[in-house]
Amino acid sequence: MSAPSSSTRPKRPEFRNINAFKDLPSYRLPVAGIVSILHRVSGALMFLLMPFIIWMFDTSISSEISFARFTSVFTIGAGFVPGWFVKLVALSIIWAFLHHLIAGLRHLWMDARHAVTKEFGKSSAIFTLVLSVGLTLVLGAKLFGVY
């Protein structure tokens, strides 16, 4: 048996190193991939802001005086940190929690129902993004005193 000639052999794929600055901005990540990355980012954000979360919880329930100090931090600020920035950090925690919760429920649903089709992945990822951003906007409006 003879080896196939080079003209009949299919061309092998050519692999090359990617340039992160040139190639990655043009890469179109699917919505499910974006939700997956944001799920990791939200988990890391909640972990890194855990001292602030613990401070908020402790200060808000310790006493009436500490609760007054807690609310004044959100209106006036603390030290060199203005109140709007504290609210922005709290809003980022709200988004991280909501996104992580909804994306986690999405993953649990897919694991339990074995619904891992491309169509379901895309539609559930869009639902996750819309719901987490929508709820964050509603709670952010309340946090910033819109209603």
C-alpha positions in Angstrom: 0.0 0.0 0.0 1.5 3.3 -1.0 1.2 6.6 0.8 -1.1 9.1 -0.7 0.6 11.8 -2.8 0.8 15.3 -1.4 -1.7 16.5 -4.0 -4.5 14.2 -2.7 -3.8 14.7 1.0 -6.0 17.3 2.7 -4.2 20.4 3.9 -3.5 20.3 7.6 -4.7 23.2 9.7 -2.1 25.8 10.4 -1.9 27.0 14.0 -0.3 30.2 15.0 0.1 32.3 18.1 -2.5 35.0 18.6 -1.8 38.6 19.2 -4.0 39.6 22.2 -4.2 43.3 21.1 -5.0 42.5 17.5 -6.9 39.3 17.5 -9.0 39.3 20.7 -10.9 42.6 20.1 -12.2 41.2 16.8 -13.3 37.9 18.3 -17.0 37.6 18.8 -17.7 35.8 22.0 -21.2 34.2 22.2 -23.7 35.5 24.8 -23.3 32.3 26.8 -19.6 32.9 27.0 -20.1 36.5 28.2 -22.5 35.2 30.9 -20.0 32.6 31.9 -17.2 35.2 32.3 -19.4 37.6 34.1 -20.5 34.7 36.5 -16.8 34.4 37.5 -16.3 38.1 37.7 -19.3 38.5 39.9 -18.1 35.7 42.2 -14.7 37.3 42.5 -16.2 40.8 43.1 -18.4 39.4 45.9 -15.4 37.7 47.5 -13.2 40.8 47.2 -15.8 43.1 48.7 -16.7 40.7 51.5 -15.1 43.0 54.2 -17.4 45.9 53.0 -20.4 43.5 53.0 -19.6 42.4 56.6 -19.1 46.0 57.7 -22.5 47.0 56.2 -24.3 44.2 57.9 -22.6 44.7 61.2 -23.0 48.4 61.3 -26.7 48.3 60.2 -27.8 46.0 63.0 -25.6 46.8 65.9 -27.4 49.7 67.4 -29.4 52.8 66.5 -26.3 54.9 66.6 -24.3 52.6 64.3 -27.3 52.5 62.0 -27.3 56.3 61.9 -23.6 56.2 61.1 -24.3 53.6 58.4 -26.9 55.7 56.7 -24.7 58.8 56.9 -21.9 57.1 55.0 -24.3 56.6 52.1 -25.5 60.2 52.1 -22.4 62.2 53.2 -19.6 59.7 52.8 -16.7 58.6 55.0 -13.4 60.3 55.2 -12.3 61.1 51.7 -14.8 58.7 50.1 -17.9 60.5 48.9 -21.4 59.1 49.5 -22.1 58.5 45.8 -19.0 56.3 45.5 -20.2 54.2 48.5 -23.5 53.8 46.7 -21.8 52.8 43.5 -19.8 50.1 45.4 -23.0 48.9 47.0 -24.7 48.9 43.5 -21.8 46.8 42.2 -22.4 44.3 45.0 -26.1 44.2 44.2 -25.3 43.5 40.5 -22.7 40.8 41.5 -25.2 39.1 43.8 -28.1 39.2 41.3 -26.0 38.1 38.3 -24.3 35.3 40.3 -27.6 34.1 41.6 -29.4 34.1 38.3 -26.5 32.6 36.3 -26.1 29.9 39.0 -29.8 29.0 38.7 -29.3 28.9 35.0 -26.4 26.4 35.4 -28.4 24.3 37.9 -31.4 24.3 35.5 -29.2 23.1 32.6 -27.6 20.4 34.8 -30.9 19.1 36.1 -32.8 19.2 32.8 -29.8 18.3 30.6 -30.9 21.2 28.4 -27.5 22.0 26.8 -28.6 22.9 23.3 -27.1 25.9 21.5 -30.5 27.6 21.3 -31.3 27.2 25.0 -27.8 28.3 26.0 -28.3 31.5 24.0 -31.8 32.3 25.1 -31.1 31.5 28.8 -27.9 33.7 28.6 -29.9 36.6 27.2 -32.6 36.1 29.9 -29.9 36.1 32.6 -28.3 39.3 31.4 -31.6 41.1 30.9 -33.0 40.0 34.3 -29.8 40.8 36.3 -29.3 44.2 34.7 -33.0 45.0 34.9 -33.2 44.2 38.6 -30.0 46.0 39.3 -31.4 49.1 37.6 -34.5 48.9 39.7 -32.6 48.5 42.9 -30.1 51.1 41.9 -32.8 53.6 41.3 -34.1 52.9 44.8 -30.5 53.2 46.2 -29.9 56.5 44.5 -33.3 57.9 45.6 -35.1 58.0 42.3 -38.2 56.7 43.9 
